[in-house]
């Protein structure tokens, strides 16, 4: 069973997985699918028609808009921002132009980062706090700055890899691949 705070608003046609916690003043709109064992912080808005995987952590003050998909084990830091229309205008309806955004398995997005619609954040990538992401982020990449740029590579455990692509914390070694890093090998 999920745990839902009494101040949260859950619209019709929403599916919530077992063990998920939804905190104060959050709102899940119609068509939302939220996986199991997730943690949805205070003042979070999700949907409509958004799919979120299992074991995701969405911190306070995050809006996950139509067109965004979070795979399993994604971390969204406090007050980070997803956009869904590339060139919005208040007087022009453009929701039909929403660009899909995908955050792949195990990726982390730091506090106050902005993810411009239409990008993919790769598996186990790490987007630093305050970054503005305007293009795809490869698997295991460490991106930060405005605009976000590559500043190294990170392990599945979240530690920055050495120049030899070895994790100083858990010892996993990596080799380069076209989509980022792959080929995990214990050193």
GROMACS elastic network, one bead per residue, 0.5 to 0.9 nm:
[ bonds ]
;  ai    aj funct       b0    kb
    1    16     6  0.86148   500
    1    17     6  0.73144   500
    1    19     6  0.56742   500
    1    20     6  0.75347   500
    2    16     6  0.67920   500
    2    17     6  0.64701   500
    2    18     6  0.50520   500
    2    21     6  0.58688   500
    2    22     6  0.78301   500
    2    36     6  0.81108   500
    2    37     6  0.81953   500
    3    18     6  0.85896   500
    3    19     6  0.69970   500
    3    20     6  0.61619   500
    3    22     6  0.62264   500
    3    23     6  0.83492   500
    4     7     6  0.83316   500
    4     8     6  0.66902   500
    4     9     6  0.89887   500
    4    10     6  0.89031   500
    4    20     6  0.81773   500
    4    21     6  0.59411   500
    4    23     6  0.64002   500
    4    24     6  0.84044   500
    5     8     6  0.55323   500
    5     9     6  0.88824   500
    5    21     6  0.80821   500
    5    22     6  0.61151   500
    5    23     6  0.51988   500
    5    24     6  0.56793   500
    5    25     6  0.79573   500
    5    26     6  0.86158   500
    6     9     6  0.80470   500
    6    23     6  0.84892   500
    6    24     6  0.74297   500
    6    25     6  0.84069   500
    7    23     6  0.79457   500
    7    24     6  0.54720   500
    7    25     6  0.50881   500
    7    26     6  0.74436   500
    8    22     6  0.71589   500
    8    23     6  0.66913   500
    8    24     6  0.56558   500
    8    27     6  0.57773   500
    8    28     6  0.81723   500
    8    42     6  0.87934   500
    8    43     6  0.85271   500
    9    25     6  0.71563   500
    9    26     6  0.62708   500
    9    28     6  0.63695   500
    9    29     6  0.82837   500
   10    13     6  0.88789   500
   10    14     6  0.70537   500
   10    26     6  0.83089   500
   10    27     6  0.58744   500
   10    29     6  0.66211   500
   10    30     6  0.81541   500
   11    14     6  0.63749   500
   11    27     6  0.77673   500
   11    28     6  0.61092   500
   11    29     6  0.52623   500
   11    30     6  0.54646   500
   11    31     6  0.86034   500
   11    32     6  0.89036   500
   12    15     6  0.89868   500
   12    29     6  0.76355   500
   12    30     6  0.56331   500
   12    31     6  0.78664   500
   13    29     6  0.82718   500
   13    30     6  0.52250   500
   13    31     6  0.53745   500
   13    32     6  0.73295   500
   13    33     6  0.88384   500
   14    28     6  0.72065   500
   14    29     6  0.71189   500
   14    30     6  0.56295   500
   14    31     6  0.53646   500
   14    33     6  0.59909   500
   14    34     6  0.79253   500
   14    49     6  0.88560   500
   15    31     6  0.77842   500
   15    32     6  0.64076   500
   15    34     6  0.60475   500
   15    35     6  0.80266   500
   16    19     6  0.88996   500
   16    20     6  0.70614   500
   16    32     6  0.82593   500
   16    33     6  0.62273   500
   16    35     6  0.60505   500
   16    36     6  0.69604   500
   17    20     6  0.59807   500
   17    33     6  0.82401   500
   17    34     6  0.60795   500
   17    37     6  0.69093   500
   17    38     6  0.79827   500
   17    54     6  0.79801   500
   18    21     6  0.89413   500
   18    35     6  0.76642   500
   18    37     6  0.62739   500
   18    38     6  0.87320   500
   19    36     6  0.56648   500
   19    38     6  0.71145   500
   19    39     6  0.88525   500
   20    34     6  0.81958   500
   20    35     6  0.74049   500
   20    36     6  0.53895   500
   20    39     6  0.58490   500
   20    40     6  0.77997   500
   20    54     6  0.88471   500
   20    55     6  0.81656   500
   21    37     6  0.73045   500
   21    38     6  0.62772   500
   21    40     6  0.60807   500
   21    41     6  0.81933   500
   22    25     6  0.89038   500
   22    26     6  0.70213   500
   22    38     6  0.82566   500
   22    39     6  0.62502   500
   22    41     6  0.63875   500
   22    42     6  0.77111   500
   22    44     6  0.88497   500
   23    26     6  0.63354   500
   23    39     6  0.80535   500
   23    40     6  0.61285   500
   23    41     6  0.52049   500
   23    42     6  0.50084   500
   23    43     6  0.77086   500
   23    44     6  0.84043   500
   23    60     6  0.89520   500
   24    41     6  0.72904   500
   24    43     6  0.63625   500
   24    44     6  0.86098   500
   25    41     6  0.89199   500
   25    42     6  0.59152   500
   25    44     6  0.73316   500
   25    45     6  0.89432   500
   26    40     6  0.77905   500
   26    41     6  0.74098   500
   26    42     6  0.58167   500
   26    45     6  0.57580   500
   26    46     6  0.82484   500
   26    60     6  0.89986   500
   26    61     6  0.87622   500
   27    43     6  0.74850   500
   27    44     6  0.63171   500
   27    46     6  0.64175   500
   27    47     6  0.85503   500
   28    31     6  0.86642   500
   28    32     6  0.65445   500
   28    44     6  0.82056   500
   28    45     6  0.59427   500
   28    47     6  0.61677   500
   28    48     6  0.74576   500
   29    32     6  0.60887   500
   29    45     6  0.76608   500
   29    46     6  0.61446   500
   29    49     6  0.74886   500
   29    50     6  0.86434   500
   30    33     6  0.89748   500
   30    47     6  0.68009   500
   30    48     6  0.51331   500
   30    49     6  0.63838   500
   30    50     6  0.88532   500
   31    47     6  0.70951   500
   31    48     6  0.55509   500
   31    50     6  0.67819   500
   31    51     6  0.84414   500
   32    46     6  0.69703   500
   32    47     6  0.55840   500
   32    48     6  0.57729   500
   32    51     6  0.59534   500
   32    52     6  0.79957   500
   33    47     6  0.88188   500
   33    49     6  0.74144   500
   33    50     6  0.62860   500
   33    52     6  0.60885   500
   33    53     6  0.81644   500
   34    38     6  0.76045   500
   34    50     6  0.81496   500
   34    51     6  0.61779   500
   34    53     6  0.63694   500
   34    54     6  0.74531   500
   34    56     6  0.89527   500
   35    38     6  0.64293   500
   35    51     6  0.80982   500
   35    52     6  0.58696   500
   35    55     6  0.70739   500
   35    56     6  0.78445   500
   35    72     6  0.81801   500
   36    53     6  0.75042   500
   36    55     6  0.62180   500
   36    56     6  0.84599   500
   37    54     6  0.61000   500
   37    56     6  0.74155   500
   37    57     6  0.89977   500
   38    52     6  0.88298   500
   38    53     6  0.81401   500
   38    54     6  0.60521   500
   38    57     6  0.57573   500
   38    58     6  0.79470   500
   38    73     6  0.85641   500
   39    55     6  0.73890   500
   39    56     6  0.63970   500
   39    58     6  0.61686   500
   39    59     6  0.77621   500
   40    43     6  0.87564   500
   40    44     6  0.67986   500
   40    56     6  0.81346   500
   40    57     6  0.61761   500
   40    59     6  0.63008   500
   40    60     6  0.76076   500
   41    44     6  0.61506   500
   41    57     6  0.78477   500
   41    58     6  0.59062   500
   41    61     6  0.74787   500
   41    62     6  0.82751   500
   41    78     6  0.86253   500
   42    59     6  0.71989   500
   42    61     6  0.64815   500
   42    62     6  0.87002   500
   43    59     6  0.88559   500
   43    60     6  0.58068   500
   43    62     6  0.72392   500
   43    63     6  0.85778   500
   44    58     6  0.76788   500
   44    59     6  0.76229   500
   44    60     6  0.60423   500
   44    61     6  0.51096   500
   44    63     6  0.56593   500
   44    64     6  0.79158   500
   45    61     6  0.78731   500
   45    62     6  0.65631   500
   45    64     6  0.61875   500
   45    65     6  0.77878   500
   46    49     6  0.84145   500
   46    50     6  0.67390   500
   46    62     6  0.83544   500
   46    63     6  0.58489   500
   46    65     6  0.61139   500
   46    66     6  0.81238   500
   47    51     6  0.82460   500
   47    63     6  0.81885   500
   47    64     6  0.62200   500
   47    65     6  0.52216   500
   47    66     6  0.54254   500
   47    67     6  0.86273   500
   47    68     6  0.85984   500
   48    64     6  0.88376   500
   48    65     6  0.69185   500
   48    66     6  0.56083   500
   48    67     6  0.89300   500
   49    65     6  0.83818   500
   49    66     6  0.59253   500
   49    67     6  0.77916   500
   49    68     6  0.89592   500
   50    64     6  0.73945   500
   50    65     6  0.69333   500
   50    66     6  0.56621   500
   50    67     6  0.67038   500
   50    68     6  0.62020   500
   50    69     6  0.62193   500
   50    70     6  0.84381   500
   51    67     6  0.89657   500
   51    68     6  0.74856   500
   51    69     6  0.53149   500
   51    70     6  0.65241   500
   51    71     6  0.80909   500
   52    56     6  0.73686   500
   52    68     6  0.86357   500
   52    69     6  0.59997   500
   52    71     6  0.60452   500
   52    72     6  0.73313   500
   52    74     6  0.87832   500
   53    56     6  0.64555   500
   53    69     6  0.82244   500
   53    70     6  0.58942   500
   53    73     6  0.71382   500
   53    74     6  0.79330   500
   53   105     6  0.86259   500
   54    71     6  0.73703   500
   54    73     6  0.62183   500
   54    74     6  0.84484   500
   55    72     6  0.60642   500
   55    74     6  0.73620   500
   55    75     6  0.89169   500
   56    70     6  0.78802   500
   56    71     6  0.79844   500
   56    72     6  0.61322   500
   56    75     6  0.58612   500
   56    76     6  0.80534   500
   56   106     6  0.87011   500
   57    73     6  0.74487   500
   57    74     6  0.63896   500
   57    76     6  0.61587   500
   57    77     6  0.81022   500
   58    61     6  0.86946   500
   58    62     6  0.68945   500
   58    74     6  0.80953   500
   58    75     6  0.60984   500
   58    77     6  0.65925   500
   58    78     6  0.75961   500
   59    62     6  0.65332   500
   59    75     6  0.79422   500
   59    76     6  0.59804   500
   59    77     6  0.52703   500
   59    79     6  0.73399   500
   59    80     6  0.85704   500
   59   111     6  0.86891   500
   60    77     6  0.76824   500
   60    79     6  0.62447   500
   60    80     6  0.89384   500
   61    78     6  0.61261   500
   61    80     6  0.76407   500
   61    81     6  0.88826   500
   62    76     6  0.76679   500
   62    77     6  0.79610   500
   62    78     6  0.65570   500
   62    79     6  0.51041   500
   62    80     6  0.58366   500
   62    81     6  0.63347   500
   62    82     6  0.81336   500
   63    79     6  0.83276   500
   63    80     6  0.81350   500
   63    81     6  0.66516   500
   63    82     6  0.68121   500
   63    83     6  0.89549   500
   64    67     6  0.85615   500
   64    68     6  0.63810   500
   64    69     6  0.84204   500
   64    70     6  0.89947   500
   64    81     6  0.79452   500
   64    82     6  0.63333   500
   64    83     6  0.85164   500
   65    68     6  0.58730   500
   65    69     6  0.89868   500
   65    82     6  0.68897   500
   65    83     6  0.72109   500
   65    84     6  0.65422   500
   66    69     6  0.84983   500
   66    84     6  0.68532   500
   66    95     6  0.88230   500
   66    98     6  0.75698   500
   66    99     6  0.89520   500
   66   100     6  0.80766   500
   67    84     6  0.64386   500
   67    98     6  0.64196   500
   67    99     6  0.62446   500
   67   101     6  0.60220   500
   67   102     6  0.82959   500
   67   117     6  0.82828   500
   67   118     6  0.86870   500
   68    82     6  0.77585   500
   68    83     6  0.87205   500
   68    84     6  0.76208   500
   68    99     6  0.84875   500
   68   100     6  0.57985   500
   68   102     6  0.58722   500
   68   103     6  0.78224   500
   68   117     6  0.82025   500
   68   118     6  0.89526   500
   69   100     6  0.77696   500
   69   101     6  0.63012   500
   69   103     6  0.62667   500
   69   104     6  0.83286   500
   70    73     6  0.84057   500
   70    74     6  0.64248   500
   70   101     6  0.86135   500
   70   102     6  0.61235   500
   70   104     6  0.64624   500
   70   105     6  0.77065   500
   71    74     6  0.63918   500
   71   102     6  0.76936   500
   71   103     6  0.61603   500
   71   104     6  0.51496   500
   71   106     6  0.76760   500
   71   107     6  0.86612   500
   72   104     6  0.74421   500
   72   105     6  0.50204   500
   72   106     6  0.64582   500
   72   107     6  0.88577   500
   73   104     6  0.86315   500
   73   105     6  0.58345   500
   73   107     6  0.72115   500
   73   108     6  0.86338   500
   74   103     6  0.71901   500
   74   104     6  0.73018   500
   74   105     6  0.61785   500
   74   107     6  0.51062   500
   74   108     6  0.58316   500
   74   109     6  0.81182   500
   74   124     6  0.84929   500
   75   106     6  0.74698   500
   75   107     6  0.64644   500
   75   109     6  0.60483   500
   75   110     6  0.80910   500
   76    79     6  0.84457   500
   76    80     6  0.67706   500
   76   107     6  0.86811   500
   76   108     6  0.61761   500
   76   110     6  0.65380   500
   76   111     6  0.74816   500
   77    80     6  0.58514   500
   77   108     6  0.76976   500
   77   109     6  0.57418   500
   77   112     6  0.71970   500
   77   113     6  0.80457   500
   77   129     6  0.79943   500
   78   110     6  0.73845   500
   78   112     6  0.64974   500
   78   113     6  0.89356   500
   79   110     6  0.88850   500
   79   111     6  0.58078   500
   79   112     6  0.50086   500
   79   113     6  0.77345   500
   80   109     6  0.74553   500
   80   110     6  0.69087   500
   80   111     6  0.52111   500
   80   114     6  0.58849   500
   80   115     6  0.80261   500
   80   129     6  0.82867   500
   80   130     6  0.79391   500
   81   111     6  0.88992   500
   81   112     6  0.67371   500
   81   113     6  0.61724   500
   81   115     6  0.61050   500
   81   116     6  0.83846   500
   82   101     6  0.84035   500
   82   113     6  0.85918   500
   82   114     6  0.60262   500
   82   116     6  0.63461   500
   82   117     6  0.68386   500
   83    86     6  0.74448   500
   83    98     6  0.88409   500
   83    99     6  0.87556   500
   83   101     6  0.87154   500
   83   114     6  0.76956   500
   83   115     6  0.63873   500
   83   116     6  0.53081   500
   83   117     6  0.51197   500
   83   118     6  0.88189   500
   84    88     6  0.89443   500
   84    95     6  0.80360   500
   84    97     6  0.84195   500
   84    98     6  0.51104   500
   84    99     6  0.57321   500
   84   100     6  0.72009   500
   84   101     6  0.77780   500
   84   116     6  0.73128   500
   84   118     6  0.76565   500
   85    88     6  0.57824   500
   85    94     6  0.69101   500
   85    95     6  0.67772   500
   85    96     6  0.88226   500
   85    97     6  0.63654   500
   85    99     6  0.62233   500
   85   116     6  0.84543   500
   85   117     6  0.64728   500
   85   118     6  0.87082   500
   86    97     6  0.81185   500
   86    98     6  0.74736   500
   86    99     6  0.73514   500
   86   116     6  0.72991   500
   86   117     6  0.63406   500
   86   118     6  0.81496   500
   87    94     6  0.85003   500
   88    91     6  0.88651   500
   88    92     6  0.75478   500
   88    93     6  0.82301   500
   88    94     6  0.69479   500
   89    92     6  0.53747   500
   89    93     6  0.75591   500
   89    94     6  0.80257   500
   90    93     6  0.74451   500
   93    96     6  0.78851   500
   93    97     6  0.89562   500
   94    97     6  0.52909   500
   94    98     6  0.70839   500
   95    98     6  0.52214   500
   96    99     6  0.88621   500
   98   117     6  0.77225   500
   98   118     6  0.83025   500
   99   117     6  0.55082   500
   99   119     6  0.83790   500
  100   117     6  0.64013   500
  100   118     6  0.50127   500
  100   119     6  0.73606   500
  100   120     6  0.86181   500
  101   115     6  0.84433   500
  101   116     6  0.82418   500
  101   117     6  0.55405   500
  101   119     6  0.51539   500
  101   120     6  0.57632   500
  101   121     6  0.81638   500
  102   118     6  0.79709   500
  102   119     6  0.66648   500
  102   121     6  0.62835   500
  102   122     6  0.83326   500
  103   106     6  0.84811   500
  103   107     6  0.65858   500
  103   108     6  0.86463   500
  103   119     6  0.84732   500
  103   120     6  0.58268   500
  103   122     6  0.65538   500
  103   123     6  0.77134   500
  104   107     6  0.59715   500
  104   120     6  0.73247   500
  104   121     6  0.58983   500
  104   122     6  0.51706   500
  104   124     6  0.73759   500
  104   125     6  0.82666   500
  104   139     6  0.84724   500
  105   122     6  0.75179   500
  105   124     6  0.63566   500
  105   125     6  0.88642   500
  106   122     6  0.85781   500
  106   123     6  0.57067   500
  106   125     6  0.73864   500
  106   156     6  0.74211   500
  107   121     6  0.69937   500
  107   122     6  0.67119   500
  107   123     6  0.55125   500
  107   126     6  0.59089   500
  107   127     6  0.80540   500
  107   139     6  0.84595   500
  107   140     6  0.80646   500
  107   156     6  0.88472   500
  108   121     6  0.89057   500
  108   124     6  0.69629   500
  108   125     6  0.63565   500
  108   127     6  0.61536   500
  108   128     6  0.83164   500
  108   158     6  0.86019   500
  109   112     6  0.87183   500
  109   113     6  0.67994   500
  109   114     6  0.89686   500
  109   115     6  0.89503   500
  109   125     6  0.83509   500
  109   126     6  0.60686   500
  109   128     6  0.63837   500
  109   129     6  0.71848   500
  109   131     6  0.88105   500
  110   113     6  0.58559   500
  110   126     6  0.77457   500
  110   127     6  0.58177   500
  110   130     6  0.69447   500
  110   131     6  0.78646   500
  111   128     6  0.76139   500
  111   130     6  0.62922   500
  111   131     6  0.87673   500
  112   128     6  0.89689   500
  112   129     6  0.58025   500
  112   131     6  0.74942   500
  113   127     6  0.75033   500
  113   128     6  0.70652   500
  113   129     6  0.53826   500
  113   132     6  0.58307   500
  113   133     6  0.77426   500
  113   144     6  0.87838   500
  114   130     6  0.70282   500
  114   131     6  0.62388   500
  114   133     6  0.61708   500
  114   134     6  0.86458   500
  115   118     6  0.87934   500
  115   119     6  0.76443   500
  115   131     6  0.81842   500
  115   132     6  0.60980   500
  115   134     6  0.67528   500
  115   135     6  0.88136   500
  116   119     6  0.68541   500
  116   132     6  0.74189   500
  116   133     6  0.59543   500
  116   134     6  0.53517   500
  116   135     6  0.78577   500
  117   120     6  0.88434   500
  117   133     6  0.89929   500
  117   134     6  0.78548   500
  117   135     6  0.89929   500
  118   134     6  0.84510   500
  118   135     6  0.79543   500
  118   136     6  0.83659   500
  119   133     6  0.80018   500
  119   134     6  0.70369   500
  119   135     6  0.55179   500
  119   137     6  0.77244   500
  120   135     6  0.76068   500
  120   137     6  0.62823   500
  120   138     6  0.81292   500
  121   124     6  0.85506   500
  121   125     6  0.65604   500
  121   126     6  0.85226   500
  121   127     6  0.84413   500
  121   135     6  0.87459   500
  121   136     6  0.59209   500
  121   138     6  0.66269   500
  121   139     6  0.74014   500
  121   141     6  0.89909   500
  122   125     6  0.54115   500
  122   126     6  0.87552   500
  122   136     6  0.76251   500
  122   137     6  0.56049   500
  122   140     6  0.68044   500
  122   141     6  0.76593   500
  122   179     6  0.80432   500
  122   180     6  0.79350   500
  123   126     6  0.89763   500
  123   138     6  0.75335   500
  123   140     6  0.61360   500
  123   141     6  0.86887   500
  123   156     6  0.87098   500
  123   180     6  0.87757   500
  124   139     6  0.60014   500
  124   141     6  0.76705   500
  124   154     6  0.74727   500
  124   155     6  0.72791   500
  124   156     6  0.56806   500
  124   157     6  0.85128   500
  124   158     6  0.77285   500
  125   137     6  0.70778   500
  125   138     6  0.68082   500
  125   139     6  0.52880   500
  125   142     6  0.61117   500
  125   143     6  0.79102   500
  125   153     6  0.79296   500
  125   154     6  0.69118   500
  125   155     6  0.85776   500
  125   156     6  0.84828   500
  125   158     6  0.86009   500
  126   137     6  0.88024   500
  126   139     6  0.89184   500
  126   140     6  0.68915   500
  126   141     6  0.61803   500
  126   143     6  0.63160   500
  126   144     6  0.84722   500
  126   153     6  0.83871   500
  126   154     6  0.70568   500
  126   158     6  0.75703   500
  127   130     6  0.85999   500
  127   131     6  0.66716   500
  127   132     6  0.88668   500
  127   133     6  0.81422   500
  127   137     6  0.84656   500
  127   141     6  0.80756   500
  127   142     6  0.60482   500
  127   144     6  0.58345   500
  127   148     6  0.80664   500
  128   131     6  0.56880   500
  128   142     6  0.73480   500
  128   143     6  0.61075   500
  128   145     6  0.76217   500
  128   148     6  0.85888   500
  129   144     6  0.71674   500
  129   145     6  0.84874   500
  130   144     6  0.74345   500
  130   145     6  0.70553   500
  130   146     6  0.79450   500
  131   143     6  0.74497   500
  131   146     6  0.55933   500
  131   147     6  0.68187   500
  131   148     6  0.54724   500
  131   149     6  0.87305   500
  132   144     6  0.74681   500
  132   145     6  0.65457   500
  132   146     6  0.50431   500
  132   147     6  0.51140   500
  132   148     6  0.52720   500
  133   136     6  0.77121   500
  133   137     6  0.80068   500
  133   143     6  0.81902   500
  133   144     6  0.81337   500
  133   145     6  0.84725   500
  133   146     6  0.75545   500
  133   147     6  0.61481   500
  133   148     6  0.50344   500
  133   149     6  0.81309   500
  134   147     6  0.67317   500
  134   148     6  0.70858   500
  135   148     6  0.82137   500
  137   140     6  0.85073   500
  137   141     6  0.65168   500
  137   142     6  0.83866   500
  137   143     6  0.73567   500
  137   148     6  0.89088   500
  137   149     6  0.86646   500
  137   150     6  0.82062   500
  137   180     6  0.85041   500
  138   141     6  0.54491   500
  138   142     6  0.87538   500
  138   150     6  0.89874   500
  138   178     6  0.86424   500
  138   179     6  0.55769   500
  138   181     6  0.79877   500
  139   153     6  0.86405   500
  139   154     6  0.89819   500
  139   179     6  0.59991   500
  139   181     6  0.59323   500
  139   182     6  0.80379   500
  140   152     6  0.87040   500
  140   153     6  0.54940   500
  140   154     6  0.51502   500
  140   155     6  0.64928   500
  140   156     6  0.74492   500
  140   158     6  0.89246   500
  140   180     6  0.61329   500
  140   181     6  0.59958   500
  140   182     6  0.84612   500
  141   150     6  0.65301   500
  141   151     6  0.76652   500
  141   152     6  0.61976   500
  141   154     6  0.61099   500
  141   180     6  0.66840   500
  141   181     6  0.79876   500
  142   149     6  0.81001   500
  142   150     6  0.57911   500
  142   151     6  0.55090   500
  142   152     6  0.51875   500
  142   153     6  0.51165   500
  142   154     6  0.61426   500
  142   160     6  0.78124   500
  143   148     6  0.55225   500
  143   149     6  0.50912   500
  143   151     6  0.57677   500
  143   152     6  0.75592   500
  143   153     6  0.86110   500
  144   147     6  0.76620   500
  144   149     6  0.57311   500
  144   150     6  0.70519   500
  144   151     6  0.70986   500
  145   149     6  0.63279   500
  146   149     6  0.76875   500
  150   153     6  0.80832   500
  152   160     6  0.71221   500
  152   161     6  0.73194   500
  152   162     6  0.86327   500
  152   163     6  0.84405   500
  153   159     6  0.85667   500
  153   160     6  0.58395   500
  153   161     6  0.55923   500
  153   162     6  0.82435   500
  153   163     6  0.89535   500
  153   165     6  0.75389   500
  153   180     6  0.85451   500
  153   181     6  0.80644   500
  154   157     6  0.78369   500
  154   158     6  0.56836   500
  154   159     6  0.54151   500
  154   161     6  0.53018   500
  154   162     6  0.89761   500
  154   165     6  0.86165   500
  154   167     6  0.77259   500
  155   158     6  0.51452   500
  155   159     6  0.54313   500
  155   160     6  0.63594   500
  155   161     6  0.63266   500
  155   165     6  0.87901   500
  155   166     6  0.81334   500
  155   167     6  0.60882   500
  155   169     6  0.89674   500
  155   170     6  0.85787   500
  155   172     6  0.74414   500
  155   173     6  0.85693   500
  155   174     6  0.84091   500
  156   159     6  0.76364   500
  156   172     6  0.87503   500
  157   167     6  0.85743   500
  157   169     6  0.81046   500
  157   170     6  0.75485   500
  159   167     6  0.65327   500
  159   168     6  0.74152   500
  159   169     6  0.67493   500
  159   170     6  0.86521   500
  160   165     6  0.88365   500
  160   166     6  0.87226   500
  160   167     6  0.67437   500
  160   168     6  0.78605   500
  160   169     6  0.89545   500
  161   164     6  0.75413   500
  161   165     6  0.51280   500
  161   166     6  0.52526   500
  161   168     6  0.67231   500
  161   169     6  0.89658   500
  161   173     6  0.85319   500
  161   174     6  0.88067   500
  162   165     6  0.50808   500
  162   166     6  0.53900   500
  162   167     6  0.64144   500
  162   168     6  0.69833   500
  163   166     6  0.75098   500
  164   167     6  0.89321   500
  164   173     6  0.81337   500
  164   174     6  0.84451   500
  164   175     6  0.89995   500
  165   172     6  0.84976   500
  165   173     6  0.58437   500
  165   174     6  0.54339   500
  165   175     6  0.69071   500
  165   176     6  0.85890   500
  166   169     6  0.88696   500
  166   170     6  0.86899   500
  166   171     6  0.61275   500
  166   172     6  0.57430   500
  166   174     6  0.63269   500
  166   187     6  0.78750   500
  167   170     6  0.57861   500
  167   172     6  0.53518   500
  167   173     6  0.63639   500
  167   174     6  0.84763   500
  168   171     6  0.57893   500
  168   172     6  0.81854   500
  169   172     6  0.83526   500
  170   186     6  0.87597   500
  171   185     6  0.88753   500
  171   186     6  0.62973   500
  171   187     6  0.57485   500
  172   184     6  0.64969   500
  172   185     6  0.58844   500
  172   187     6  0.59165   500
  173   183     6  0.82210   500
  173   184     6  0.59437   500
  173   185     6  0.52218   500
  173   186     6  0.58973   500
  173   187     6  0.59037   500
  174   181     6  0.63100   500
  174   182     6  0.60482   500
  174   183     6  0.58883   500
  174   184     6  0.52283   500
  174   185     6  0.64539   500
  174   186     6  0.87820   500
  175   180     6  0.89476   500
  175   181     6  0.58767   500
  175   182     6  0.59256   500
  175   183     6  0.59899   500
  175   184     6  0.74957   500
  175   185     6  0.86748   500
  176   179     6  0.83617   500
  176   180     6  0.62988   500
  176   182     6  0.63845   500
  176   183     6  0.81012   500
  177   180     6  0.53655   500
  177   181     6  0.51480   500
  177   182     6  0.59628   500
  177   183     6  0.82233   500
  178   181     6  0.76089   500
  178   182     6  0.89681   500
  179   182     6  0.81322   500
  181   184     6  0.84644   500
